[in-house]
Amino acid sequence: MSLQAWVSSAPTWCVQAGQLFAALCAGGIGALFLVAGVAKLRAHDAFLGTLASYRLLPEWLYESAAWALAITETGVALLLFSGRGAFVGSIVAAALLVVFACAMGVNVLRGRTDLSCGCTPGVAGQKLSWAVVLRTLVCAVCALVPCLGLALAGGLSPAVWVCGVAGGVCVYLLWQAMQVLPPVRVPGSGEYGA
């Protein structure tokens, strides 16, 4: 049985669940790219400094690369949110994340772990490590889900897509909140001593 025949014989709820999962990933990755792209546009000089500190490009190319990355990230977010452009946005997002992971990995191999990841200029970024490289690669896999989900579902239900993207944005915002909020200390849990 071909993949297309299998998809067309699948129950409607199964196809919609696939679309919903694709939309959740598109919303989460889209939010990640929108926040990063807008931050790079607003704090251009800070991002330019971070990009130059990676020492991967010729010096004359940094200014153009900084603008191109910021604009591309913002555009990718809009493509992922739209649904209609999510197929292309998904592929570009995954490719960018793999490039970012490679750039970080090169600097970790060089022993330059004191650099910021540069994900969101103006916000204290994480220092480079293999864990950050792995996290970026996991995000690249998540970025491919909308592409695969739309291809397998054979189309797009606007209502399912809007709900899924909104849910994905919420998941991203919760993840960001967990990164910045202090841990909760529960009395009697042993953290306060006897």
Secondary structure, 3 states (H helix, E strand, C coil): CCHHHHHHHCCHHHHHHHHHHHHHHHHHHHHHHHHHHHHHHHCHHHHHHHHHHCCCCCHHHHHHHHHHHHHHHHHHHHHHHHCCCHHHHHHHHHHHHHHHHHHHHHHHHCCCCCCECCCCCCCCCCECCHHHHHHHHHHHHHHHHHHHHHHHHCCCCHHHHHHHHHHHHHHHHHHHHHHHCCCCCCCCCCCCCC
